[in-house]
Amino acid sequence: MEAMRQSWSDDRLDDLNHRVDTGFGRVDDQFARMDERMDARFAQMDERFAQMEERMDARFARMDERFAQMDERMDARFAKFEERMDARFDRLDAKIDASAHELRMQIQGDTHQLNSRFDAMQQTFIRVGGGLIGVLFASGAGLIATQL
């Protein structure tokens, strides 16, 4: 081993400079290779993501088709249900109309009966009132006749 020197010669400095440059060159080469490998990996990842995106798009398209089919089926079922409900409401309306007509007829009959009874009662009041007035006149005339 060489003894340490106190002074540096130009040759030694040039040699050190060359070794440092060589070491940094190797480091630069390693970084360049690392960059190439990373670029290759990122390219692979980009390709995989593109494939996944295509598969996901295809699956979403299939799901959209299935939902569209389900919508059509549900619309058809709701249309059938609506038709059945409309028919049932129409039958119910007809029954209500028939019942309402019967009720109106019954109320009209009952009202006619009630009016007939009021008419008969009114005639009775008139007869009784007329009789009372006649009795009053007769008793007043009898009282006047007995006083004269």
C-alpha positions as CSV (number, residue, x, y, z in Angstrom):
1,M,0.0,0.0,0.0
2,E,1.2,3.4,-0.9
3,A,1.9,5.9,1.8
4,M,-0.4,8.8,1.8
5,R,0.9,11.8,0.0
6,Q,0.4,15.3,1.2
7,S,0.2,16.8,-2.2
8,W,-1.9,15.8,-5.2
9,S,-0.4,15.7,-8.6
10,D,-2.2,16.6,-11.8
11,D,-2.0,12.9,-12.8
12,R,-3.5,11.8,-9.6
13,L,-6.3,14.4,-9.8
14,D,-6.9,13.4,-13.4
15,D,-7.1,9.7,-12.4
16,L,-9.5,10.5,-9.6
17,N,-11.6,12.6,-11.9
18,H,-11.7,9.8,-14.4
19,R,-12.7,7.3,-11.8
20,V,-15.5,9.6,-10.5
21,D,-16.7,10.1,-14.1
22,T,-16.6,6.4,-14.7
23,G,-18.6,5.7,-11.5
24,F,-21.2,8.4,-12.4
25,G,-21.3,7.0,-15.9
26,R,-22.2,3.5,-14.4
27,V,-24.8,5.1,-12.2
28,D,-26.2,7.0,-15.2
29,D,-26.3,3.7,-17.1
30,Q,-28.1,2.0,-14.2
31,F,-30.6,4.8,-14.0
32,A,-31.1,4.7,-17.8
33,R,-31.7,0.9,-17.6
34,M,-34.1,1.4,-14.7
35,D,-36.0,4.1,-16.7
36,E,-36.2,1.6,-19.6
37,R,-37.5,-1.1,-17.3
38,M,-40.0,1.2,-15.6
39,D,-41.2,2.5,-19.0
40,A,-41.7,-1.1,-20.1
41,R,-43.6,-1.9,-16.9
42,F,-45.7,1.2,-17.3
43,A,-46.5,0.3,-20.9
44,Q,-47.6,-3.2,-19.7
45,M,-49.7,-1.6,-17.0
46,D,-51.2,0.8,-19.6
47,E,-52.0,-2.1,-21.8
48,R,-53.6,-4.1,-18.9
49,F,-55.7,-1.0,-17.9
50,A,-56.8,-0.6,-21.5
51,Q,-57.9,-4.3,-21.6
52,M,-59.7,-4.0,-18.2
53,E,-61.4,-0.8,-19.5
54,E,-62.6,-2.6,-22.6
55,R,-63.9,-5.6,-20.6
56,M,-65.6,-3.2,-18.2
57,D,-67.2,-1.3,-21.0
58,A,-68.4,-4.5,-22.6
59,R,-69.9,-5.6,-19.3
60,F,-71.6,-2.3,-18.7
61,A,-73.0,-2.4,-22.2
62,R,-74.4,-5.9,-21.5
63,M,-75.9,-4.6,-18.2
64,D,-77.4,-1.6,-20.0
65,E,-79.0,-4.0,-22.5
66,R,-80.3,-6.2,-19.7
67,F,-81.7,-3.1,-17.9
68,A,-83.3,-2.0,-21.1
69,Q,-84.9,-5.4,-21.5
70,M,-86.0,-5.3,-17.8
71,D,-87.5,-1.9,-18.3
72,E,-89.5,-3.1,-21.3
73,R,-90.7,-6.1,-19.4
74,M,-91.6,-4.0,-16.4
75,D,-93.4,-1.5,-18.6
76,A,-95.4,-4.3,-20.2
77,R,-96.3,-5.7,-16.8
78,F,-97.3,-2.3,-15.5
79,A,-99.4,-1.8,-18.6
80,K,-101.2,-5.1,-18.0
81,F,-101.6,-4.2,-14.3
82,E,-103.0,-0.8,-15.2
83,E,-105.4,-2.4,-17.7
84,R,-106.7,-4.8,-15.0
85,M,-107.0,-2.0,-12.5
86,D,-108.9,0.1,-15.0
87,A,-111.3,-2.7,-15.7
88,R,-111.9,-3.3,-12.0
89,F,-112.4,0.4,-11.4
90,D,-114.8,0.5,-14.4
91,R,-116.8,-2.4,-12.8
92,L,-116.7,-0.7,-9.4
93,D,-117.9,2.6,-11.0
94,A,-120.8,0.7,-12.7
95,K,-121.8,-0.9,-9.4
96,I,-121.6,2.4,-7.6
97,D,-123.6,4.1,-10.4
98,A,-126.3,1.3,-10.1
99,S,-126.3,1.5,-6.3
100,A,-126.5,5.3,-6.5
101,H,-129.4,5.1,-9.0
102,E,-131.3,2.6,-6.7
103,L,-130.6,4.9,-3.7
104,R,-131.9,8.0,-5.6
105,M,-135.0,6.1,-6.6
106,Q,-135.6,4.9,-3.1
107,I,-135.0,8.5,-1.7
108,Q,-137.4,9.8,-4.3
109,G,-140.0,7.2,-3.3
110,D,-139.5,8.0,0.4
111,T,-139.6,11.7,-0.3
112,H,-142.9,11.3,-2.1
113,Q,-144.3,9.3,0.8
114,L,-143.2,11.9,3.2
115,N,-144.7,14.7,1.1
116,S,-148.0,12.7,1.0
117,R,-148.0,12.4,4.8
118,F,-147.3,16.1,5.2
119,D,-150.1,16.9,2.7
120,A,-152.5,14.6,4.7
121,M,-151.4,16.2,8.0
122,Q,-151.8,19.7,6.5
123,Q,-155.4,18.8,5.4
124,T,-156.1,17.5,8.9
125,F,-154.9,20.7,10.4
126,I,-157.0,22.7,8.0
127,R,-160.1,20.6,8.9
128,V,-159.5,20.7,12.6
129,G,-158.7,24.5,12.4
130,G,-161.8,25.1,10.3
131,G,-163.9,23.0,12.7
132,L,-162.6,25.0,15.7
133,I,-163.3,28.3,13.9
134,G,-166.8,27.0,13.2
135,V,-167.3,25.9,16.8
136,L,-166.1,29.4,18.0
137,F,-168.6,31.1,15.6
138,A,-171.4,28.8,16.7
139,S,-170.6,29.3,20.4
140,G,-170.2,33.0,19.9
141,A,-173.5,33.1,18.1
142,G,-175.2,31.0,20.8
143,L,-173.7,33.3,23.5
144,I,-175.0,36.4,21.6
145,A,-178.4,34.7,21.1
146,T,-178.8,33.9,24.8
147,Q,-177.8,37.4,25.8
148,L,-180.4,39.1,23.7
